[in-house]
């Protein structure tokens, strides 16, 4: 009887998590997978069409294969590792300064990640505004480096670069805080032992002691970097003010999904894109787990 009561109490504590996880993760993912095999325009009932959406996505959607995939990979491979490495470097650097200064600097670095994407886009839109009142254009014209304003946010040449810059600026989120906590909680005696055993400089200290000692925080930061990178795709639409972005120069997989799902109302096709995006995020997360997960 005691064992049954204990088992029942465990389910009581697990119940809210299971309920919320099922409601916001399991059911939506399952629904997306099912809808990806249908034609659904959000008005009529879904019609089963098998793998047609996936076949069309790979063989007929030229924008997806020629623009979306290269843009997404470029964005992810720069912003993901770049933001991750930058988070670790800043966390390690802050750990070397006194506590009061560290707290202030950590708040300054972390605060952009708390800013809503729309508000962040407004700030950067003012900076990169395409007329003479834009801060960057005004400064460059005043310095004599430009003769006329550049349409930064409407130019296929510059939009992706600006998206990467803005995303890196706002990427110091909970992953950064986790890394900072990991660095600060490493026992100082481990460093002393390391120098006795042959550690000669700070670089070797980071490689052989700091990183191995905070693998859980490194793994968490890596997963958050992967998720954050693929969620940040909306910044291109917010900056340029259009979906699709000019000549698809800043169009990522998230934007392609929104284009078909909420503008064209081709929900079945959008669901297929979301499933592909889920697989890509899962693959990148598995790579992070391989690098920083606990080895048996």
BAFI-3210 file (N, C-alpha, C; in Angstrom, 3 decimals, decimal comma, padded with zeros to 6 digits):
// residues 296
n [1|2|3|4|5|6|7|8|9|10|11|12|13|14|15|16|17|18|19|20|21|22|23|24|25|26|27|28|29|30|31|32|33|34|35|36|37|38|39|40|41|42|43|44|45|46|47|48|49|50|51|52|53|54|55|56|57|58|59|60|61|62|63|64|65|66|67|68|69|70|71|72|73|74|75|76|77|78|79|80|81|82|83|84|85|86|87|88|89|90|91|92|93|94|95|96|97|98|99|100|101|102|103|104|105|106|107|108|109|110|111|112|113|114|115|116|117|118|119|120|121|122|123|124|125|126|127|128|129|130|131|132|133|134|135|136|137|138|139|140|141|142|143|144|145|146|147|148|149|150|151|152|153|154|155|156|157|158|159|160|161|162|163|164|165|166|167|168|169|170|171|172|173|174|175|176|177|178|179|180|181|182|183|184|185|186|187|188|189|190|191|192|193|194|195|196|197|198|199|200|201|202|203|204|205|206|207|208|209|210|211|212|213|214|215|216|217|218|219|220|221|222|223|224|225|226|227|228|229|230|231|232|233|234|235|236|237|238|239|240|241|242|243|244|245|246|247|248|249|250|251|252|253|254|255|256|257|258|259|260|261|262|263|264|265|266|267|268|269|270|271|272|273|274|275|276|277|278|279|280|281|282|283|284|285|286|287|288|289|290|291|292|293|294|295|296]
n.u [000,836|001,962|003,903|002,267|001,066|003,306|004,041|001,784|001,969|004,239|003,310|001,543|003,228|004,574|002,531|001,645|003,844|003,873|001,360|001,586|003,794|002,798|000,664|001,866|004,057|004,141|001,546|001,266|003,537|002,929|000,522|001,503|003,107|001,168|-000,451|001,373|001,163|-001,022|-003,334|-004,194|-006,062|-006,838|-009,516|-011,184|-011,674|-008,798|-007,088|-005,851|-002,718|-000,456|003,057|003,364|003,735|006,340|007,789|007,300|008,514|011,232|011,798|010,435|010,208|011,949|012,840|013,133|015,242|017,305|017,567|016,503|017,573|020,487|020,713|019,759|021,608|023,996|023,424|022,936|025,372|027,129|025,980|025,204|027,613|029,240|027,869|027,840|030,580|031,307|029,685|030,892|033,498|032,981|031,749|033,862|035,718|034,344|034,335|036,790|036,889|036,191|033,375|031,213|031,582|031,421|028,739|027,328|028,286|027,455|024,663|024,387|025,304|023,516|021,002|020,127|019,111|016,729|015,070|012,252|011,823|010,636|010,906|013,680|014,268|013,236|015,032|017,440|016,594|016,369|019,055|020,092|018,602|017,473|017,644|018,950|018,673|019,152|021,269|023,745|024,089|024,073|026,371|028,415|028,155|028,721|031,378|032,426|032,617|030,533|028,513|025,835|022,851|022,668|020,544|020,350|018,783|017,201|018,775|020,035|022,689|023,535|021,653|021,630|024,068|023,592|021,485|022,876|024,656|022,865|021,570|023,686|024,316|022,119|022,278|023,253|021,986|020,227|021,975|024,484|024,442|024,366|026,867|028,512|027,868|028,826|031,626|032,242|031,728|033,679|036,019|038,695|040,890|041,299|042,494|044,915|046,003|046,264|048,285|050,404|050,638|051,536|050,309|050,779|049,955|047,226|045,644|045,986|044,909|042,195|041,509|042,134|041,123|038,993|036,894|036,417|035,494|033,037|031,118|028,273|027,084|028,167|026,978|024,264|024,351|025,053|022,819|020,835|021,869|021,553|018,727|017,961|019,180|017,763|015,271|015,579|015,162|013,093|013,971|014,931|012,660|011,452|013,326|013,542|010,910|009,214|007,781|008,074|011,601|013,627|014,405|014,680|016,911|017,317|015,815|014,832|014,347|012,319|010,964|010,050|008,279|006,358|005,506|004,141|002,330|000,902|000,478|-000,094|-001,726|-001,363|-001,447|-000,784|001,531|003,169|003,339|004,873|007,303|007,845|008,298|010,631|012,307|012,271|013,626|016,144|016,924|016,982|019,069|021,289|021,258|021,910|024,538|025,656|025,234|026,908|029,363|029,491|028,053|027,645|029,986|029,732]
n.v [-001,213|001,186|001,510|001,838|004,279|005,910|005,693|006,847|009,465|010,316|010,441|012,528|014,733|014,613|014,967|017,740|018,525|016,505|016,958|019,627|019,315|017,488|018,958|021,195|020,309|017,464|016,979|019,217|018,683|016,105|016,695|018,397|016,628|014,839|016,606|017,276|015,382|016,002|017,987|021,123|023,928|025,542|026,110|024,219|020,709|018,712|016,971|013,847|013,386|011,939|011,674|013,932|016,675|016,713|015,752|017,804|019,913|019,230|018,711|020,535|023,069|025,628|027,954|027,163|025,241|026,640|029,111|029,233|026,996|027,317|029,934|029,459|027,563|029,044|031,193|029,737|028,375|030,439|032,167|030,344|028,717|031,018|032,756|031,022|030,543|033,184|033,632|031,908|033,003|035,590|034,883|033,568|035,686|037,539|036,140|036,643|039,137|041,472|040,877|042,830|044,467|042,471|041,648|043,913|044,153|041,664|041,942|043,995|042,717|040,595|041,783|042,561|040,126|039,826|041,571|042,087|040,701|042,398|044,962|045,088|045,018|047,491|049,316|048,691|049,147|051,892|052,572|051,462|052,733|053,635|056,253|059,667|060,246|057,999|056,530|055,250|055,824|058,639|059,134|058,060|059,630|062,159|061,782|061,644|059,275|058,235|059,236|059,248|057,992|054,528|051,797|049,872|047,814|046,902|045,886|043,099|042,510|043,352|042,635|039,984|040,033|042,048|040,877|038,745|040,170|041,551|039,386|038,070|040,072|039,965|037,440|036,614|034,961|032,808|030,699|031,924|032,842|030,379|029,350|031,242|030,770|028,140|028,491|030,008|028,225|026,304|024,475|026,063|024,660|022,707|024,037|024,735|022,199|021,493|023,225|022,258|019,781|020,410|022,362|025,330|027,876|030,308|029,602|026,800|026,153|026,797|024,980|022,400|022,286|024,183|023,961|021,049|020,788|021,984|020,719|020,058|022,657|023,650|021,954|022,609|025,309|024,958|023,598|025,539|027,523|026,363|026,101|028,798|029,981|028,959|029,924|032,593|033,482|035,182|037,749|038,829|039,391|041,244|043,330|044,024|044,451|042,946|039,905|037,560|038,332|040,959|039,831|037,322|037,328|037,386|035,310|032,686|029,279|029,374|031,691|030,924|028,947|030,485|032,074|030,293|029,178|031,259|033,337|032,394|030,358|027,611|025,150|022,420|022,127|023,952|022,642|020,438|021,734|022,579|020,140|019,291|021,331|020,742|018,293|019,154|020,837|018,919|017,306|019,056|019,418|016,848|016,719|018,622|017,245|015,052|016,314|017,521|016,000|013,673|011,079|007,555]
n.w [000,000|000,774|-001,213|-003,448|-002,823|-002,881|-005,581|-006,726|-005,751|-007,082|-009,707|-009,415|-009,079|-011,496|-013,256|-014,058|-015,680|-017,659|-018,793|-019,809|-021,496|-023,324|-024,382|-025,590|-027,022|-027,864|-029,032|-030,919|-032,600|-033,515|-034,864|-036,879|-038,344|-039,293|-040,810|-042,756|-044,699|-046,137|-048,169|-047,207|-046,741|-044,693|-044,682|-046,025|-045,290|-044,408|-047,036|-047,833|-049,332|-049,442|-049,933|-051,432|-050,768|-049,705|-051,889|-053,741|-052,377|-052,465|-055,184|-056,851|-055,732|-056,396|-055,178|-052,521|-052,656|-053,965|-052,721|-050,000|-048,527|-048,878|-047,701|-045,087|-044,096|-044,278|-042,523|-040,129|-039,692|-039,231|-037,277|-035,234|-034,255|-034,020|-032,195|-030,028|-029,426|-028,867|-026,624|-024,764|-024,619|-023,610|-021,181|-019,880|-019,754|-018,132|-015,773|-014,783|-013,640|-010,910|-008,639|-008,472|-010,749|-012,651|-012,410|-013,306|-015,963|-016,954|-016,902|-018,785|-021,118|-021,283|-021,493|-024,217|-025,230|-023,946|-025,146|-027,152|-030,443|-032,375|-031,239|-031,120|-033,832|-034,604|-033,445|-034,810|-037,394|-037,504|-037,306|-039,687|-041,618|-044,898|-045,806|-045,569|-042,915|-041,492|-039,063|-039,737|-042,501|-042,353|-040,797|-042,440|-044,752|-043,707|-043,018|-045,516|-046,875|-048,283|-051,054|-051,532|-049,894|-048,853|-049,489|-047,113|-045,888|-047,888|-049,762|-051,432|-051,159|-048,644|-046,670|-045,480|-044,095|-042,227|-040,821|-039,591|-037,963|-036,219|-034,993|-033,685|-031,871|-030,171|-029,080|-026,645|-024,411|-022,159|-022,466|-022,397|-019,718|-018,407|-019,088|-017,854|-015,180|-015,033|-015,384|-013,113|-011,059|-011,034|-009,232|-007,640|-006,802|-008,684|-010,802|-009,582|-009,179|-011,836|-012,794|-011,341|-012,512|-015,039|-016,654|-018,481|-019,330|-019,753|-021,930|-022,226|-019,785|-020,155|-022,219|-021,200|-018,616|-017,905|-019,950|-020,052|-017,414|-017,317|-018,909|-018,878|-018,860|-021,205|-023,051|-022,674|-023,453|-026,139|-027,220|-026,767|-028,404|-030,928|-031,113|-030,738|-032,964|-035,202|-034,610|-034,904|-037,442|-038,212|-038,014|-040,374|-041,956|-040,261|-040,328|-043,072|-043,692|-045,255|-046,443|-048,825|-048,248|-049,838|-053,025|-051,977|-050,365|-047,611|-046,779|-044,781|-043,558|-041,661|-042,424|-044,945|-044,236|-042,822|-044,919|-046,688|-044,868|-043,453|-045,181|-047,790|-047,057|-047,391|-045,675|-045,372|-046,924|-045,608|-043,166|-043,914|-044,433|-041,836|-040,565|-041,850|-040,945|-038,214|-038,223|-039,081|-036,939|-034,916|-035,855|-035,669|-032,914|-032,053|-032,912|-031,176|-028,773|-029,164|-029,038|-026,469|-024,660|-021,901|-021,734|-021,815]
ca.u [000,000|002,870|004,516|001,258|000,919|004,495|003,923|000,721|002,479|005,163|002,524|000,964|004,260|004,907|001,339|001,654|004,860|003,400|000,227|002,071|004,666|001,936|-000,176|002,611|005,130|003,792|000,364|001,561|004,456|002,155|-000,418|002,271|003,510|-000,020|-000,864|002,345|000,763|-002,338|-003,545|-005,066|-006,051|-007,372|-010,968|-011,735|-011,078|-007,557|-007,184|-004,616|-002,026|000,776|004,350|003,397|004,314|007,783|008,316|007,262|009,488|012,592|012,008|009,756|010,329|013,279|013,221|013,579|016,527|018,332|017,688|016,208|018,547|021,799|020,620|019,604|022,877|024,952|023,023|023,087|026,774|027,841|025,369|025,231|028,949|029,755|027,252|028,237|031,963|031,289|029,120|031,898|034,600|032,502|031,544|035,179|036,319|033,654|034,710|038,105|036,787|035,511|031,961|030,300|031,745|030,918|027,277|026,873|028,597|026,603|023,338|024,462|025,451|022,334|019,772|019,566|018,383|015,400|014,304|011,408|012,369|010,100|011,546|015,072|014,294|012,987|016,286|018,399|016,051|016,750|020,493|020,350|017,602|018,026|017,727|020,043|018,458|019,667|022,505|024,924|024,221|024,417|027,761|029,301|028,091|029,437|032,812|032,827|032,793|029,413|027,967|024,384|022,484|022,551|019,375|020,962|017,840|016,531|019,817|020,416|024,112|023,813|020,632|022,050|025,146|022,968|020,765|023,863|025,142|021,809|021,311|024,815|024,188|021,078|022,349|023,803|020,826|020,393|023,171|025,590|024,369|024,736|028,322|029,098|027,702|029,729|033,006|032,386|031,576|034,799|036,844|040,013|041,934|041,557|043,474|046,196|046,517|046,631|049,584|051,395|050,774|052,168|049,644|051,758|049,387|045,771|044,999|045,952|043,978|040,838|041,305|042,274|040,449|037,730|035,867|036,001|034,839|031,691|030,475|026,801|026,751|028,521|025,929|023,051|024,577|025,043|021,433|020,137|022,361|020,911|017,307|017,872|019,581|016,695|014,119|015,887|014,976|012,099|014,580|015,074|011,368|011,235|014,216|013,235|009,507|008,494|007,949|009,511|012,562|014,050|015,082|014,884|018,282|017,336|014,745|015,258|013,334|011,198|010,212|009,389|007,150|005,337|005,002|003,140|001,319|000,084|000,205|-000,744|-002,643|-001,121|-001,046|-000,150|002,886|003,885|003,610|006,011|008,498|008,112|008,861|012,021|013,008|012,414|014,687|017,414|017,244|017,329|020,397|022,277|021,274|022,644|025,950|026,027|025,280|028,116|030,530|029,528|027,296|028,405|030,389|029,612]
ca.v [000,000|002,324|001,633|002,396|005,694|006,600|005,769|007,805|010,809|010,648|010,839|013,847|015,732|014,565|015,272|019,041|018,530|015,637|017,638|020,766|018,810|016,886|019,983|022,178|019,687|016,192|017,131|020,045|018,000|015,043|017,302|018,888|015,467|014,344|017,591|017,339|014,404|016,407|019,325|021,780|025,374|026,171|026,303|022,894|019,626|018,202|015,869|013,074|013,351|011,161|012,359|014,964|017,920|016,540|015,651|019,158|020,729|018,873|018,659|021,593|024,363|026,141|028,951|026,441|024,585|027,566|030,287|029,012|026,080|027,979|031,026|028,903|026,954|030,132|031,884|028,848|028,025|031,618|032,659|029,318|028,619|032,341|033,179|030,075|030,850|034,507|033,472|031,307|033,952|036,643|034,289|033,342|036,988|038,123|035,402|037,108|040,482|041,484|040,493|043,941|044,826|041,331|041,674|045,002|043,793|040,532|042,490|044,737|041,759|039,731|042,545|042,510|038,880|039,946|042,507|041,444|040,804|043,572|046,150|045,053|045,378|048,936|050,006|048,499|049,766|053,311|052,658|051,122|053,360|053,871|057,664|060,410|060,329|056,784|056,842|054,781|056,646|060,007|059,156|057,816|060,798|063,224|061,464|061,693|057,928|057,994|060,416|059,143|056,927|053,145|051,085|048,715|046,740|046,442|045,431|041,688|042,428|043,677|042,212|038,812|040,444|042,793|039,884|038,025|041,115|041,800|038,156|037,868|041,084|039,570|035,997|036,297|034,685|031,898|029,907|032,733|032,812|029,030|029,237|032,072|030,007|026,996|028,936|030,482|027,126|025,366|024,515|026,648|023,672|021,968|024,823|024,600|020,866|021,496|023,859|021,330|018,676|020,810|023,463|026,398|029,187|030,404|028,880|025,397|026,078|026,777|023,769|021,147|022,304|024,922|023,354|019,722|020,873|022,567|020,090|020,230|024,024|023,777|021,254|023,434|026,475|024,539|023,330|026,823|028,233|025,753|026,481|030,238|030,319|028,663|030,752|033,998|033,785|036,231|039,072|039,338|039,965|042,428|044,397|044,452|044,832|042,185|038,456|037,271|039,431|041,376|038,810|036,171|037,397|037,088|034,352|031,452|028,237|029,854|032,649|030,158|028,303|031,508|032,527|029,347|028,880|032,368|034,278|031,642|029,408|026,224|024,626|021,120|022,359|024,596|021,597|019,664|022,547|022,562|018,833|019,333|022,208|019,980|017,301|019,878|021,248|017,692|016,867|019,948|019,133|015,602|017,065|019,255|016,203|014,273|017,078|017,918|015,111|012,777|009,826|006,397]
ca.w [000,000|000,838|-002,529|-004,349|-002,500|-003,367|-007,038|-007,043|-005,477|-008,164|-010,876|-009,125|-009,360|-012,914|-014,043|-014,747|-016,743|-018,745|-019,425|-020,590|-022,562|-024,347|-025,009|-026,373|-027,801|-028,500|-029,898|-032,103|-033,508|-034,158|-035,814|-038,021|-039,144|-039,996|-041,812|-043,847|-045,716|-046,637|-048,710|-046,226|-046,985|-043,481|-044,826|-046,273|-044,512|-045,005|-047,992|-047,821|-050,631|-049,301|-049,856|-052,480|-050,260|-049,594|-053,258|-054,309|-051,660|-052,872|-056,634|-057,607|-055,071|-056,721|-054,167|-051,330|-052,863|-054,439|-051,853|-048,586|-047,920|-048,712|-046,727|-043,737|-043,691|-044,056|-041,295|-038,975|-039,465|-038,732|-036,040|-034,196|-033,653|-033,670|-030,941|-028,984|-029,047|-028,253|-025,280|-023,882|-024,408|-022,705|-019,856|-019,283|-019,459|-016,982|-014,561|-014,321|-013,067|-009,594|-008,657|-008,758|-012,161|-013,421|-012,387|-014,180|-017,343|-017,340|-017,179|-020,040|-022,212|-021,353|-021,717|-025,582|-025,482|-023,347|-025,957|-028,163|-031,778|-033,069|-030,670|-031,544|-035,251|-034,712|-033,122|-035,886|-038,605|-037,447|-037,593|-041,094|-042,476|-046,227|-046,190|-044,929|-041,471|-040,873|-038,349|-040,457|-043,711|-041,958|-040,350|-043,575|-045,632|-043,010|-043,096|-046,906|-047,397|-049,191|-051,711|-051,405|-048,959|-049,317|-048,974|-046,455|-045,555|-049,109|-050,672|-051,270|-050,837|-047,250|-045,723|-044,710|-043,189|-041,133|-040,018|-038,778|-036,952|-035,234|-034,247|-032,772|-030,814|-029,225|-028,822|-025,321|-023,562|-021,024|-022,700|-021,875|-018,255|-017,973|-019,199|-016,799|-013,942|-015,081|-015,153|-011,742|-010,105|-011,109|-008,017|-007,899|-006,523|-009,924|-011,547|-008,897|-009,504|-013,246|-012,965|-010,794|-013,466|-016,295|-017,361|-018,543|-019,637|-019,619|-023,026|-021,829|-018,650|-020,706|-023,023|-020,459|-017,312|-017,876|-020,817|-019,556|-016,108|-017,437|-020,060|-018,884|-019,259|-022,616|-023,805|-022,606|-024,295|-027,538|-027,607|-026,830|-029,590|-032,100|-031,123|-030,939|-034,330|-036,161|-034,279|-035,171|-038,850|-038,429|-037,956|-041,740|-042,336|-039,433|-040,770|-044,441|-043,751|-046,279|-046,525|-048,751|-048,200|-051,189|-053,836|-051,081|-049,861|-046,183|-046,540|-044,134|-043,559|-040,850|-043,243|-046,003|-043,560|-042,571|-046,225|-047,180|-043,863|-042,975|-046,273|-048,864|-046,400|-047,805|-044,381|-045,519|-047,424|-044,507|-042,178|-044,427|-044,189|-040,396|-040,236|-042,312|-040,004|-036,967|-038,444|-039,134|-035,567|-034,189|-036,305|-035,066|-031,475|-031,875|-033,039|-029,904|-027,747|-029,432|-028,637|-025,065|-023,800|-021,044|-022,366|-020,917]
c.u [000,868|003,511|003,537|001,059|002,102|004,450|002,882|001,207|003,470|004,414|001,864|001,967|004,607|003,754|001,367|002,658|004,390|002,278|000,702|002,950|003,836|001,161|000,612|003,745|004,619|002,637|000,642|002,498|003,735|001,189|000,304|002,688|002,319|-000,449|000,101|002,031|-000,581|-002,245|-004,561|-004,950|-006,662|-008,869|-011,656|-011,043|-009,809|-007,815|-005,845|-004,008|-000,684|002,016|004,461|004,039|005,837|008,438|008,368|008,329|010,902|012,810|011,430|009,914|011,743|013,761|013,779|014,984|017,639|018,570|017,584|017,264|019,924|021,777|020,571|020,908|023,933|024,677|023,312|024,550|027,618|027,297|025,463|026,588|029,510|029,201|027,666|029,647|032,043|030,732|030,149|033,026|034,193|032,297|032,881|035,833|035,673|034,030|036,034|038,034|036,066|034,004|031,042|030,370|031,187|029,410|026,727|027,095|027,726|025,192|023,318|024,507|024,181|021,081|019,263|018,755|016,975|014,491|013,508|011,982|011,910|010,766|013,008|015,200|014,082|014,273|017,268|017,895|016,394|018,219|020,769|019,300|018,233|018,077|018,845|019,876|018,904|021,036|023,747|025,144|024,674|025,888|028,726|029,312|028,861|030,946|033,326|033,053|031,679|028,968|026,448|024,041|022,400|021,307|019,838|019,998|017,057|017,522|020,153|021,874|024,374|022,848|021,074|023,135|024,578|022,183|021,717|024,367|024,117|021,562|022,437|024,731|023,178|021,145|022,884|022,663|021,145|021,604|024,411|025,607|024,769|026,248|029,028|029,012|028,660|031,165|033,215|032,348|032,674|035,694|038,242|041,145|042,277|042,588|044,861|046,831|046,983|047,997|050,706|051,686|051,315|051,450|050,543|051,168|047,870|045,056|044,899|044,996|042,534|040,552|041,247|041,523|039,063|036,634|035,466|035,233|033,425|030,967|028,948|026,378|027,083|027,470|024,648|023,187|024,526|023,622|020,648|020,589|021,709|019,464|017,155|018,204|018,444|015,414|014,317|015,641|014,018|012,715|014,732|013,807|011,114|012,099|013,827|011,787|008,697|008,793|007,299|010,385|013,027|014,911|015,451|016,270|018,383|016,297|015,317|014,093|012,096|010,324|009,447|008,153|006,013|004,707|003,889|002,022|000,363|-000,173|-000,545|-001,765|-002,561|-000,559|-000,351|001,294|003,744|004,237|004,788|007,317|008,865|008,717|010,335|012,859|013,256|013,548|016,055|017,850|017,670|018,735|021,493|022,382|022,038|024,145|026,456|026,148|026,533|029,358|030,639|028,747|028,206|028,722|030,291|030,986]
c.v [001,260|002,587|002,252|003,886|006,491|006,758|006,803|009,242|011,251|011,134|012,198|014,942|015,777|015,030|016,611|019,103|017,704|016,309|018,772|020,317|018,204|017,948|020,882|021,580|018,477|016,367|018,027|019,366|016,880|015,581|017,805|017,739|014,931|015,300|017,642|016,350|014,765|017,718|019,987|023,285|026,171|026,458|024,961|021,857|019,136|017,009|015,141|013,005|012,627|012,025|013,523|016,266|017,832|016,441|017,032|020,047|020,489|019,025|019,847|022,992|024,907|027,160|028,253|025,885|025,576|028,749|029,933|028,140|026,719|029,109|030,498|028,302|028,025|030,840|031,030|028,571|029,210|032,038|031,625|029,189|029,970|032,838|032,310|030,374|032,198|034,449|032,924|032,290|035,053|036,106|034,081|034,674|037,634|037,435|035,885|038,466|040,422|041,332|041,635|044,349|043,722|041,351|042,734|044,643|042,642|040,999|043,235|043,776|040,938|040,487|042,528|041,252|038,920|040,865|041,755|041,693|042,030|044,837|046,231|045,485|046,876|049,713|049,908|049,069|051,247|053,476|052,460|051,697|053,796|055,322|058,352|060,521|059,060|057,038|056,447|055,605|058,061|060,106|058,996|058,984|061,965|063,028|061,490|060,340|057,530|059,309|060,436|057,966|055,559|052,518|049,772|047,541|046,237|045,888|043,960|041,517|042,569|043,028|041,030|039,178|041,190|041,848|039,133|038,911|041,314|040,559|037,860|038,840|040,650|038,114|035,623|036,097|033,748|030,990|030,609|032,698|031,443|028,846|030,049|031,361|028,822|027,382|029,311|029,348|026,072|025,557|025,028|025,663|022,845|022,712|024,689|023,246|020,791|022,117|023,005|020,209|019,103|021,864|024,689|027,786|029,144|029,639|027,392|025,183|025,981|025,447|022,516|021,108|022,942|024,224|021,959|019,769|021,423|022,018|020,222|021,625|024,263|023,105|022,082|024,661|026,138|024,295|024,626|027,647|027,690|026,209|027,972|030,663|030,102|029,437|032,199|034,408|034,925|037,621|039,668|040,005|041,251|043,603|044,936|044,901|044,075|040,702|037,992|038,519|039,771|040,325|037,569|036,172|037,100|036,055|033,057|030,474|028,654|030,813|031,949|029,464|029,301|031,997|031,602|029,123|030,020|033,449|033,579|030,623|028,010|025,489|023,267|021,255|023,003|023,580|020,735|020,423|022,514|021,233|018,769|020,192|021,490|018,967|017,975|020,295|020,038|017,226|017,734|019,709|017,851|015,829|017,696|018,218|015,346|014,990|017,266|017,022|014,209|011,484|008,692|005,766]
c.w [000,000|-000,513|-003,525|-004,108|-003,032|-004,888|-007,459|-006,824|-006,556|-009,403|-010,660|-009,465|-010,854|-013,806|-014,760|-015,889|-017,939|-019,518|-020,329|-021,748|-023,696|-025,111|-025,958|-027,208|-028,579|-029,490|-031,099|-033,108|-034,252|-035,196|-037,060|-038,938|-039,939|-041,104|-042,992|-044,970|-046,350|-047,412|-047,790|-046,420|-045,840|-043,565|-045,019|-045,402|-045,196|-045,919|-048,050|-049,225|-050,528|-049,182|-050,842|-052,007|-050,173|-050,969|-053,909|-053,676|-052,182|-054,370|-057,405|-057,007|-055,283|-055,696|-052,931|-051,521|-053,220|-053,514|-050,369|-047,925|-047,796|-047,686|-045,304|-043,240|-043,417|-042,741|-040,070|-038,658|-039,009|-037,367|-034,918|-033,538|-033,221|-032,348|-029,779|-028,493|-028,346|-026,836|-024,318|-023,583|-023,429|-021,296|-019,153|-018,894|-018,239|-015,681|-013,983|-013,626|-011,720|-009,710|-009,055|-010,228|-013,046|-013,511|-013,340|-015,644|-017,840|-017,677|-018,512|-021,231|-022,404|-021,792|-023,166|-025,869|-024,899|-024,165|-027,009|-029,555|-032,529|-032,562|-031,092|-033,003|-035,438|-034,472|-034,287|-037,214|-038,656|-037,811|-039,081|-042,036|-043,802|-046,665|-045,406|-043,421|-040,757|-040,265|-039,153|-041,725|-043,373|-041,569|-041,533|-044,557|-045,018|-043,104|-044,532|-047,540|-048,360|-049,806|-051,624|-050,502|-049,641|-048,680|-048,336|-046,326|-046,760|-050,123|-050,425|-050,862|-049,345|-046,248|-044,866|-043,709|-041,985|-040,221|-039,082|-037,647|-035,841|-034,382|-033,270|-031,594|-029,745|-028,808|-027,447|-024,316|-022,422|-021,212|-022,177|-020,344|-017,707|-018,028|-018,116|-015,456|-013,899|-014,796|-013,686|-010,715|-010,200|-009,878|-008,358|-007,649|-007,771|-010,765|-010,918|-009,203|-010,955|-013,484|-012,391|-011,791|-014,832|-017,109|-017,307|-018,775|-019,567|-020,725|-022,704|-020,664|-019,134|-021,400|-022,162|-019,125|-017,403|-018,679|-020,340|-018,235|-016,180|-018,661|-020,037|-019,330|-020,735|-023,497|-023,836|-023,504|-025,772|-028,032|-027,728|-028,041|-030,853|-032,217|-031,419|-032,352|-035,312|-035,840|-034,710|-036,615|-039,115|-038,458|-039,351|-042,230|-041,560|-039,912|-042,142|-044,601|-044,778|-046,139|-047,829|-048,735|-049,617|-051,889|-053,003|-050,440|-048,368|-045,795|-045,970|-044,082|-042,759|-041,650|-044,349|-045,443|-043,342|-043,867|-046,717|-046,163|-043,576|-044,019|-047,398|-048,332|-047,009|-046,591|-044,470|-045,967|-046,333|-043,418|-042,614|-044,209|-042,708|-039,957|-040,658|-041,368|-038,678|-037,087|-038,452|-037,731|-034,748|-034,567|-035,687|-033,559|-031,180|-032,009|-031,744|-028,799|-027,917|-028,907|-027,132|-024,126|-022,976|-021,780|-021,361|-020,692]
res [x|x|x|x|x|x|x|x|x|x|x|x|x|x|x|x|x|x|x|x|x|x|x|x|x|x|x|x|x|x|x|x|x|x|x|x|x|x|x|x|x|x|x|x|x|x|x|x|x|x|x|x|x|x|x|x|x|x|x|x|x|x|x|x|x|x|x|x|x|x|x|x|x|x|x|x|x|x|x|x|x|x|x|x|x|x|x|x|x|x|x|x|x|x|x|x|x|x|x|x|x|x|x|x|x|x|x|x|x|x|x|x|x|x|x|x|x|x|x|x|x|x|x|x|x|x|x|x|x|x|x|x|x|x|x|x|x|x|x|x|x|x|x|x|x|x|x|x|x|x|x|x|x|x|x|x|x|x|x|x|x|x|x|x|x|x|x|x|x|x|x|x|x|x|x|x|x|x|x|x|x|x|x|x|x|x|x|x|x|x|x|x|x|x|x|x|x|x|x|x|x|x|x|x|x|x|x|x|x|x|x|x|x|x|x|x|x|x|x|x|x|x|x|x|x|x|x|x|x|x|x|x|x|x|x|x|x|x|x|x|x|x|x|x|x|x|x|x|x|x|x|x|x|x|x|x|x|x|x|x|x|x|x|x|x|x|x|x|x|x|x|x|x|x|x|x|x|x|x|x|x|x|x|x|x|x|x|x|x|x|x|x|x|x|x|x]
***
